[in-house]
Amino acid sequence: MNPLLELPMFQQVEKATLDKLWETGKVVRYKRGQHCFQAKEPNQNVYILLHGKVAIYNLTHAGKRKTIFYLGHGELLNDQLSKGEFPAVYCEIIDESQVFTVSIKNFIQLMQSDFSLVRAVLSEYERKMWRMSHQLKNTLGSVYLERKLGSKLWKLARDFGIETERGIYIDIPLSITELADFLGAPRESTSRALKKLVEKELVEVEQKRIYVISPERLSRFYKTGKI
């Protein structure tokens, strides 16, 4: 069985192409805290997440970490597909993961022989650009920090949510420091913003476990400031 056939990004790609891709690559298992690749370090591979979760992040000039995306099952992890180029970001494993990896050279050869694979990669790029544009829209100074945090938590609940009696559980262990890195704000400010969301009964927090009580109310809050 070829797991690549089940991934959403490859649904329009020819089976023969995916079978060749699977034959030329391998599955690598990573533990939490390991990196698939790091910025400014040589990388000759394409990485596709079969199981688990990763954080894509970068460092500011001051050395502060800024999380850009949390990615899950079926995601193309690196955007660098030019041989000899260095990644611009870091990819850290945040949950025990299985990653399919294949050389950039072999991946590009298959793209050249099957344009449906090119379309699949372009669609992934377009989706990430769309997500990035929405993130930038929500970084405007006119948006209060708790609304920015509400937007982030709503999206995490959509992408990694599990329905429970308490609400939608975000299946990623998130400390205040990790939330601050994702929000791009000081830890103390992030803690206060999260407390306000709890006070408004939009989320519940238990250690690193975060529950979105009502996605609809949280969506209305981050968009309008009203509950």
C-alpha positions as semicolon CSV with decimal commas, in nm:
position;residue;x (nm);y (nm);z (nm)
1;M;0,000;0,000;0,000
2;N;0,135;0,341;-0,099
3;P;0,039;0,599;0,172
4;L;0,096;0,885;-0,073
5;L;-0,218;0,781;-0,261
6;E;-0,429;0,879;0,042
7;L;-0,289;1,229;0,087
8;P;-0,521;1,518;-0,015
9;M;-0,245;1,706;-0,197
10;F;-0,190;1,413;-0,434
11;Q;-0,551;1,329;-0,521
12;Q;-0,514;1,458;-0,878
13;V;-0,171;1,305;-0,939
14;E;-0,130;0,993;-1,152
15;K;-0,098;0,670;-0,953
16;A;0,202;0,560;-1,157
17;T;0,382;0,881;-1,063
18;L;0,308;0,838;-0,694
19;D;0,423;0,477;-0,705
20;K;0,754;0,588;-0,858
21;L;0,782;0,860;-0,596
22;W;0,726;0,610;-0,315
23;E;0,985;0,370;-0,459
24;T;1,255;0,639;-0,473
25;G;1,202;0,775;-0,121
26;K;1,194;0,647;0,235
27;V;1,008;0,702;0,564
28;V;1,200;0,860;0,851
29;R;1,071;0,858;1,210
30;Y;1,136;1,163;1,427
31;K;1,091;1,229;1,797
32;R;0,961;1,550;1,953
33;G;1,228;1,820;1,951
34;Q;1,416;1,692;1,647
35;H;1,443;1,890;1,323
36;C;1,375;1,773;0,968
37;F;1,575;2,064;0,834
38;Q;1,717;2,393;0,957
39;A;1,760;2,738;0,805
40;K;2,086;2,811;0,626
41;E;2,195;2,447;0,639
42;P;2,234;2,234;0,323
43;N;1,928;2,031;0,231
44;Q;1,883;1,801;-0,067
45;N;1,545;1,648;0,019
46;V;1,171;1,704;-0,005
47;Y;0,976;1,629;0,314
48;I;0,610;1,522;0,331
49;L;0,445;1,458;0,668
50;L;0,269;1,121;0,683
51;H;0,189;1,125;1,053
52;G;0,244;1,369;1,340
53;K;0,283;1,746;1,372
54;V;0,560;1,998;1,311
55;A;0,626;2,367;1,373
56;I;0,771;2,581;1,096
57;Y;0,955;2,875;1,250
58;N;1,229;3,128;1,201
59;L;1,447;3,349;1,420
60;T;1,433;3,727;1,432
61;H;1,750;3,938;1,413
62;A;1,739;3,945;1,792
63;G;1,737;3,566;1,802
64;K;1,373;3,536;1,913
65;R;1,176;3,245;1,776
66;K;0,868;3,321;1,560
67;T;0,642;3,029;1,471
68;I;0,497;3,067;1,121
69;F;0,287;2,751;1,077
70;Y;0,185;2,440;1,258
71;L;0,152;2,163;0,999
72;G;-0,006;1,819;1,019
73;H;-0,086;1,505;0,824
74;G;-0,025;1,518;0,449
75;E;0,154;1,854;0,441
76;L;0,451;1,942;0,221
77;L;0,697;2,067;0,481
78;N;0,961;2,252;0,280
79;D;0,911;2,504;0,002
80;Q;1,272;2,489;-0,115
81;L;1,281;2,266;-0,423
82;S;1,589;2,407;-0,593
83;K;1,893;2,188;-0,552
84;G;2,175;2,373;-0,380
85;E;1,947;2,627;-0,212
86;F;1,935;2,657;0,166
87;P;1,603;2,648;0,358
88;A;1,488;2,984;0,489
89;V;1,306;2,834;0,790
90;Y;1,334;2,564;1,056
91;C;1,110;2,255;1,078
92;E;1,082;2,116;1,433
93;I;0,896;1,799;1,528
94;I;0,639;1,871;1,802
95;D;0,479;1,527;1,810
96;E;0,632;1,190;1,724
97;S;0,618;1,187;1,345
98;Q;0,671;0,983;1,031
99;V;0,804;1,182;0,737
100;F;0,838;1,067;0,378
101;T;1,156;1,205;0,230
102;V;1,285;1,192;-0,128
103;S;1,573;1,370;-0,297
104;I;1,494;1,700;-0,465
105;K;1,659;1,567;-0,780
106;N;1,422;1,268;-0,806
107;F;1,120;1,479;-0,712
108;I;1,192;1,734;-0,985
109;Q;1,245;1,458;-1,242
110;L;0,897;1,327;-1,166
111;M;0,755;1,680;-1,189
112;Q;0,909;1,712;-1,535
113;S;0,746;1,389;-1,651
114;D;0,401;1,449;-1,497
115;F;0,252;1,797;-1,484
116;S;-0,016;1,684;-1,239
117;L;0,258;1,669;-0,975
118;V;0,354;2,027;-1,061
119;R;-0,008;2,135;-1,012
120;A;-0,018;1,958;-0,674
121;V;0,290;2,146;-0,553
122;L;0,162;2,479;-0,685
123;S;-0,169;2,423;-0,506
124;E;0,020;2,367;-0,180
125;Y;0,214;2,689;-0,233
126;E;-0,106;2,882;-0,306
127;R;-0,271;2,747;0,009
128;K;0,026;2,851;0,223
129;M;0,028;3,197;0,064
130;W;-0,343;3,231;0,142
131;R;-0,280;3,134;0,506
132;M;0,011;3,374;0,527
133;S;-0,195;3,662;0,388
134;H;-0,458;3,605;0,657
135;Q;-0,191;3,594;0,926
136;L;-0,050;3,925;0,805
137;K;-0,397;4,078;0,802
138;N;-0,437;3,983;1,166
139;T;-0,105;4,140;1,270
140;L;-0,233;4,495;1,222
141;G;-0,182;4,712;1,528
142;S;-0,551;4,802;1,530
143;V;-0,641;4,444;1,625
144;Y;-0,623;4,383;1,999
145;L;-0,390;4,106;2,110
146;E;-0,668;3,888;2,248
147;R;-0,841;3,900;1,909
148;K;-0,517;3,801;1,735
149;L;-0,481;3,512;1,978
150;G;-0,845;3,418;1,923
151;S;-0,777;3,399;1,549
152;K;-0,477;3,171;1,601
153;L;-0,665;2,940;1,837
154;W;-0,967;2,923;1,605
155;K;-0,743;2,811;1,317
156;L;-0,560;2,557;1,533
157;A;-0,895;2,416;1,647
158;R;-1,002;2,389;1,284
159;D;-0,680;2,214;1,175
160;F;-0,600;2,004;1,483
161;G;-0,926;1,998;1,678
162;I;-1,085;1,697;1,849
163;E;-1,446;1,723;1,966
164;T;-1,494;1,663;2,339
165;E;-1,762;1,738;2,598
166;R;-1,566;2,049;2,701
167;G;-1,539;2,183;2,347
168;I;-1,287;2,148;2,064
169;Y;-0,958;2,026;2,208
170;I;-0,652;2,159;2,021
171;D;-0,440;1,846;1,989
172;I;-0,108;2,027;2,026
173;P;0,052;2,083;2,368
174;L;0,094;2,461;2,380
175;S;0,276;2,639;2,659
176;I;0,249;3,015;2,704
177;T;0,598;3,047;2,554
178;E;0,495;2,846;2,245
179;L;0,178;3,054;2,207
180;A;0,386;3,372;2,235
181;D;0,622;3,246;1,963
182;F;0,323;3,176;1,737
183;L;0,160;3,508;1,817
184;G;0,482;3,709;1,787
185;A;0,421;3,881;2,120
186;P;0,586;3,892;2,464
187;R;0,511;3,600;2,692
188;E;0,350;3,819;2,960
189;S;0,120;3,986;2,707
190;T;0,021;3,651;2,562
191;S;-0,060;3,518;2,908
192;R;-0,287;3,818;2,976
193;A;-0,459;3,780;2,639
194;L;-0,526;3,410;2,701
195;K;-0,665;3,492;3,046
196;K;-0,910;3,740;2,887
197;L;-1,032;3,471;2,645
198;V;-1,087;3,241;2,943
199;E;-1,275;3,515;3,129
200;K;-1,498;3,566;2,824
201;E;-1,569;3,190;2,832
202;L;-1,435;3,146;2,480
203;V;-1,168;2,894;2,575
204;E;-1,072;2,671;2,866
205;V;-0,712;2,599;2,964
206;E;-0,580;2,306;3,165
207;Q;-0,200;2,309;3,183
208;K;-0,094;2,288;2,815
209;R;-0,437;2,167;2,701
210;I;-0,656;2,430;2,534
211;Y;-1,026;2,383;2,456
212;V;-1,224;2,612;2,226
213;I;-1,568;2,617;2,385
214;S;-1,750;2,753;2,079
215;P;-1,569;2,799;1,745
216;E;-1,858;3,016;1,623
217;R;-1,835;3,259;1,915
218;L;-1,456;3,268;1,896
219;S;-1,472;3,340;1,522
220;R;-1,718;3,625;1,578
221;F;-1,497;3,766;1,854
222;Y;-1,171;3,776;1,657
223;K;-1,347;3,921;1,352
224;T;-1,557;4,186;1,526
225;G;-1,446;4,209;1,888
226;K;-1,797;4,110;1,993
227;I;-1,911;3,781;2,147
